[in-house]
Amino acid sequence: MPILPRSEKTPLGIYIHVPFCRSKCQYCDFYSLPCRENELMDDYVKAVCAHIKETGPLAPGYRVDTVYFGGGTPSILPPDALAAILTAVRQSFHVSTRAEITFEANPDSVTPRLLRRLRSEGFNRVSLGVQSDNDDMLQRLGRPHTYDDAVEAVRKIRKAGYKNISLDLMYGLPGQTLEGWQDTLTNVLQLKPDHISCYGLKVERDTPLYAQKDTCGLPDDDTQADMYLAAVEILKSRGYRHYEISNFAKKDMASQHNLKYWTGGEYIGFGPDASSDFAGKRFVMVRDLQTYINGILGGGQVIADLQEIPPRERAGEYLMMRLRTTIGINREEYEKQYLLPFDPLEEILLACKQRGHTILSDGRWRFSPEGMLLSNSILSDLLLAQDRTLSASRRR
């Protein structure tokens, strides 16, 4: 592949999965190891840096404009380790001077030293896992912090000079009421975050919470729906733009990295269980830290799944991911990119519009807040219509 002029380089996101946590939350099914001090941390950093360095030359025509450290709890790694990984990214890829560089943190692991060091290295965005303002609830969920810890963490982050703070919250928690959720939003908004993610609790099968799901007082579906709509209304009234099903941001503060996932951008993931969508292929690293380390440092296999996605088969992803956002979908864009007719989709979208579930604005279709609650059902209808069109086109 020829090296393109910098102005023509394709945007690329880099994701680093840090699989370490102080403790495992009751609801979490992400790949992570619940231990603060781990003998594998040094080997993990060596492996990730080596993986980054061997991958960089494969992307000469790309410009990295987002770097995201997720987990797990990235802030549990020593600051020097996080700095070393970011240095490896910069040495191996062309990283924009204006890149959005994020690290996730839990309130209990935020220290002035960590914040100063990472700020000096170029990190400019923090995603803080708050989840609730109720200490009893936090303890019940297995969170390793209190709400006071979260308040203090935000103060430290601001004092360290970060201008972009995102807070994660969860609703639909055991015993939570609509009024309690509204109070949580009111309290958290006093912290003046630049971005808020509001996630409905999903009880995954391979988690401790799953065994308690029938007895722990989870709100029913109607209550969860009311909580979601309340969040949309409250955050809109406070100047937050609802730009994706679960995400809200002040002006120009949307997560540029996560937008890559939702709009079909390219990204490469490093670390165990990290996913990539790059050069027409989608692949996932092995979901085991030791296997990942051995594979990178010893020359073994680290890719657990690899798929080449033909352009036309990405048409379904265009629907599923774009309709998660307020960007939505567009007839001309769809027909030009995928060479498929939009009419069968528009018929469904028009019917949904009559029910108040979709909105057509400036030639783009998107879900209303009520429609987002029914997104799975509507998307199923759209994908079936698309499949029928694809089948018909293959027969011709």
PyMOL commands that set and color helices and strands:
alter all, ss='L'
color gray80, all
select helices_A, chain A and resi 6-8+41-58+74-76+79-92+107-109+112-121+135-140+147-159+178-189+208-212+221-237+256-263+289-298+311-322+331-338+343-354+369-373+375-395
alter helices_A, ss='H'
color red, helices_A
select strands_A, chain A and resi 10-18+20-21+33-34+62-71+95-105+125-131+165-171+195-200+241-244+247-249+267-270+275-278+281-285+303-308+329-330+358-361+364-367
alter strands_A, ss='S'
color yellow, strands_A
deselect
rebuild
show_as cartoon
